[in-house]
Amino acid sequence: MDTFTHIEVPILNDEYRVVVCWGRWADAQKFITRHTDGQADFCDMDNDRGLCWFVDNFSYMPIIYITIPPKDKRFYSTLAHESCHAINAMWKKLGEESRDEIFAYSVGAIVGAVEKKLKCK
């Protein structure tokens, strides 16, 4: 697996963001633990291509970890899937019911930011 990498993607404004990371699991686990103040529940990830952590009280912003390397053909579809979970959690917290354009643009912002980061490597 590639070197551990993470990025923060602003959503709507600089107050809300989604953190996306990929790379070595040991490094990711340390990062996620710090990011979530130890609140993340780590489960068996043998069959998962990605996960999204968030809590209802929103004490931390959603964080996505993609378990497969960026060169895997399923990387971006997994990222889009987990991005929907992250934005859905954010919308729930904000009380936003629309799943139309702004929701779609927010998911697109996450995928686009990761793509840009990977192309700059």
N, C-alpha and C positions, 0 to 999 in steps of 0.2 A: 504494500500500500504506500501511497505517496506520503510525503512529509505532511504533518498536520498543518492545516490552513483554516482560518476563520475570517469571516467578514460580517460587518453589521450593515444591514440594508434599511435605510429610513423608509417608513411607510406613513403617508399623509403629511408628516412634518418631522422635525428632529426629536419630537417627544416620544414617538412610537417607532419601533424598529424590530426587525427579525434578525437573529444571528444565525448564520449558516456555517457549518464546519464539516470538514472531511479529512481523512488521513488516518494515521495510526490511532487505534482505539485507546491505548493507554494514555496517550496525550489528550485525546478528546475527552476521556472520562475525567481527567484532572481539570480541564478547562470547563466542562459542563458543571462539575461540582462547584467550582469557584463562581461561575456565572449564576448558578441557581442557589447560592448560599447553602449548598448541601441538601437542597430539597428534591433533587432529581432522583427518581426511582429507576435504577438500572435493572432491566430484565434480561432474560436470555435472548440474545440477538442473532442466533444462528441462522434464522431464515429471513430476517428483516434486511431490506436494502436501505432503509432509512427510518428515522424516528423523529418525532417532534415533541418537545417537552414544553409544557405551559401549566400554569395553575389558575384556578378560577379567581383567586383573589389578586391575580396579576402582580405578585410581588417581584416577578422578573419577566422580561420580554420573552416571547417564544424563541426557542432555540431548536434548530434542525441539525441533525447529524446524518450524513449520507455515508453508509457503511461500505459502499462499493467505490472503486476508483473512478476518477473522472473519464477515463478512456473506455469504461464499460458502456455498452450501447444503451443500457437502461438508466444511466446516471441522470440525464435531464428529465426523463419521465418520472423518476423517483423524486427528484427535486420538486417538480411541479406538484406531484401528489402531496408531499409533505408541506409545501408552501400553502396549499389549500387548507390544511389543518391549522397552520400558524395564523393565517389571515382570518379563518373562521373563529378561532379563539379570540383574536383581537376584536373582531366585529361583535362577538358576544359580549365582551367586556364593555365596549362602547355603546351597546344597545342598538346597533345598526342592523336592520333587517334585510336591507337590499343585498342581493347577490349578483348585481348587474355590473356595469362598467367599472366602477371604482374598485370593486372586489377583484375583477379580472385584471385591471391595471396593476393592482397591488401584487398579485401573484406573478404577473409578468415582470414587475420590478425586481423581484427576488431572483427569478431565473435569469433575467438580463444582467444583473449585477454579478452573479456567479460566473456567467459566460464571459463577461468582460474581464473578471479577475483571472480566469483560466487562460484567456488569450494573451494576457500581459506577461505570463510566466515565461 
